[in-house]
Amino acid sequence: MAERWRGRVALVTGASAGIGYCMAKALVQRGMKVVACARNIAPIQELAKELSDQSGSLTAIKCDVSKEEEVAAMFQAIRKDPNLGRMDVCINNAGLAHNAPLLSGEASQWKNMFEVNVLGLLMCSKEAFQLMRDSGVDDGHIILVNSMSGIRTVKSKGSHCYVATKFAVTAIREGIRNELREMKSKIRISQVCPGYVETEFVQRHHNEELAKAVYSSMKCLQPEDIRDAILYILDAPPHVEVNDVHMRATEQDF
Ligand SMILES: NC(=O)c1ccc[n+]([C@@H]2O[C@H](COP(=O)([O-])OP(=O)(O)OC[C@H]3O[C@@H](n4cnc5c(N)ncnc54)[C@H](OP(=O)(O)O)[C@@H]3O)[C@@H](O)[C@H]2O)c1
């Protein structure tokens, strides 16, 4: 990873499991000061102990990104911490799915998906940008962990609302880019759109049986594959803004 990120501050949302956990670990190992949030921070605290001999550091903050006051409090804590006090990289990874069809699903489940996948990501991106600006960072990077569901629909009624949230993320990626260019900022924004990744995602939000069926049907992407794509994005020279990375398991047929 580029030497210029060493000692700088990164936020990873949704870092208690899966892609976020893998990403937080990789950035600490590469010398960054990583703030990692989730609702359950016990796994992050354990990881911090495991990584205590690394040059980077890991700070766990309990934050439900769908709650405006919790997002504000997390950024306030980062601003006030003399060891942090700035923002260089923001990886918006927290996300979830519910099985909630558009014509028969529960409104509470639609709401929860939009609150976490869209509004949470938007609030963290805004706060991250403002902290970058306030701390004089003009080469920062905002990264959105989107999905192949953010660029194409699938014939799976339980997923349609999740797909809608992820299409919104694609629109946000381009919208934030437009706003950054309008203000002549050199801060970059990128998104990664993976297909199936073997994490806790399917099990958490559908069930164990479906998770086993999905993950045994093919060699799925691994969290490390997404990590490597994000490291590639972060390593691109300052004049290169990687906009979208689309990646699927070779065997995934949709
Ligand atoms: N796995 C896939 O097949 C796949 C494919 C494409 C895209 N993605 C996207 O990749 C991202 C990460 O998913 P994953 O596969 O790593 O899933 P995962 O293993 O289920 O991990 C999800 C992470 O998000 C956190 N999270 C959920 N709701 C949150 C909230 N309200 N506030 C803060 N953190 C929250 C969870 O932590 P807590 O529960 O502790 O809060 C957990 O750390 C998501 O945006 C997902 O949409 C996944």
The ligand as a MOL file (V3000), in Angstrom:
LIG
                    3D

  0  0  0     0  0            999 V3000
M  V30 BEGIN CTAB
M  V30 COUNTS 48 52 0 0 0
M  V30 BEGIN ATOM
M  V30 1 N -21.6380 -10.7630 1.3090 0
M  V30 2 C -22.0700 -10.4940 0.1010 0
M  V30 3 O -22.4080 -11.4030 -0.6960 0
M  V30 4 C -22.1030 -9.0730 -0.3890 0
M  V30 5 C -22.2360 -8.8660 -1.7680 0
M  V30 6 C -22.2790 -7.5640 -2.2480 0
M  V30 7 C -22.2010 -6.5080 -1.3710 0
M  V30 8 N -22.0880 -6.7350 -0.0320 0 CHG=1
M  V30 9 C -22.0380 -5.5600 0.8330 0
M  V30 10 O -20.8510 -5.6090 1.6110 0
M  V30 11 C -21.0420 -4.8900 2.8290 0
M  V30 12 C -20.5190 -5.7230 3.9860 0
M  V30 13 O -21.2280 -6.9370 4.0300 0
M  V30 14 P -20.6060 -8.3120 4.5320 0
M  V30 15 O -20.8140 -9.2880 3.4520 0
M  V30 16 O -19.2750 -8.1180 5.1080 0 CHG=-1
M  V30 17 O -21.7090 -8.6460 5.6550 0
M  V30 18 P -21.6360 -9.1440 7.1850 0
M  V30 19 O -20.6200 -10.2300 7.3330 0
M  V30 20 O -23.0530 -9.4190 7.5430 0
M  V30 21 O -21.1200 -7.8380 7.9450 0
M  V30 22 C -21.9230 -6.6880 7.9680 0
M  V30 23 C -21.3010 -5.6420 8.8680 0
M  V30 24 O -22.1460 -4.4840 8.8550 0
M  V30 25 C -22.3950 -4.1080 10.1930 0
M  V30 26 N -23.6720 -3.4140 10.3380 0
M  V30 27 C -24.9010 -3.8360 9.9880 0
M  V30 28 N -25.8200 -2.9270 10.3250 0
M  V30 29 C -25.1500 -1.9030 10.9100 0
M  V30 30 C -25.5330 -0.6770 11.4810 0
M  V30 31 N -26.8280 -0.2950 11.5480 0
M  V30 32 N -24.5790 0.1470 11.9810 0
M  V30 33 C -23.2750 -0.2250 11.9410 0
M  V30 34 N -22.8480 -1.3700 11.4150 0
M  V30 35 C -23.7810 -2.2070 10.9200 0
M  V30 36 C -22.3570 -5.4060 10.9840 0
M  V30 37 O -22.0110 -5.1460 12.3370 0
M  V30 38 P -23.0300 -5.1660 13.6000 0
M  V30 39 O -24.0750 -6.1890 13.3000 0
M  V30 40 O -22.1220 -5.4940 14.7400 0
M  V30 41 O -23.5670 -3.7800 13.6780 0
M  V30 42 C -21.1930 -6.1170 10.3030 0
M  V30 43 O -19.9770 -5.6890 10.8530 0
M  V30 44 C -22.5420 -4.5640 2.9020 0
M  V30 45 O -22.7370 -3.2140 2.5380 0
M  V30 46 C -23.1570 -5.4810 1.8430 0
M  V30 47 O -24.3290 -4.9340 1.2920 0
M  V30 48 C -22.0290 -8.0000 0.4760 0
M  V30 END ATOM
M  V30 BEGIN BOND
M  V30 1 1 1 2
M  V30 2 2 2 3
M  V30 3 1 2 4
M  V30 4 1 4 5
M  V30 5 2 4 48
M  V30 6 2 5 6
M  V30 7 1 6 7
M  V30 8 2 7 8
M  V30 9 1 8 9
M  V30 10 1 8 48
M  V30 11 1 9 10
M  V30 12 1 9 46
M  V30 13 1 10 11
M  V30 14 1 11 12
M  V30 15 1 11 44
M  V30 16 1 12 13
M  V30 17 1 13 14
M  V30 18 2 14 15
M  V30 19 1 14 16
M  V30 20 1 14 17
M  V30 21 1 17 18
M  V30 22 2 18 19
M  V30 23 1 18 20
M  V30 24 1 18 21
M  V30 25 1 21 22
M  V30 26 1 22 23
M  V30 27 1 23 24
M  V30 28 1 23 42
M  V30 29 1 24 25
M  V30 30 1 25 26
M  V30 31 1 25 36
M  V30 32 1 26 27
M  V30 33 1 26 35
M  V30 34 2 27 28
M  V30 35 1 28 29
M  V30 36 1 29 30
M  V30 37 2 29 35
M  V30 38 1 30 31
M  V30 39 2 30 32
M  V30 40 1 32 33
M  V30 41 2 33 34
M  V30 42 1 34 35
M  V30 43 1 36 37
M  V30 44 1 36 42
M  V30 45 1 37 38
M  V30 46 2 38 39
M  V30 47 1 38 40
M  V30 48 1 38 41
M  V30 49 1 42 43
M  V30 50 1 44 45
M  V30 51 1 44 46
M  V30 52 1 46 47
M  V30 END BOND
M  V30 END CTAB
M  END
